[in-house]
Amino acid sequence: MVVSGDLLREARLRAGLSQAELARRAGKARSAIGRWERGEVLPSFETLRELVRACGLELGYGIYKHDDHDAELVRRSLASSPAARLRSAVASGNTLYAAAARAPSR
């Protein structure tokens, strides 16, 4: 069974951070990082998620590299005008329609 201290330590080591560096990034005491990693104190899930994110990773069913790609696409889309978003959607639809028309029938 994986416990929160193991996840935190793994995230910190994957990021190449010392406990002091992680503490600075997360705004926590270095001693707290150590206690959490050793399992002396259990962090809340939200605290654990914040600590893992401070390592540049995401906490899900495991830990993996954090990726803001989708959020960036949404930000770009919202920054454009409604007319530009509509043109982009129509162009994407036309591309998908053309690709489907070229696909072999089953």
Secondary structure, 3 states (H helix, E strand, C coil): CCCHHHHHHHHHHHCCCCHHHHHHHHCCCHHHHHHHHHCCCCCCHHHHHHHHHHCCEEECCCEEECCCHHHHHHHHHHHCCHHHHHHHHHHHHHHHHHHHHHCCCC
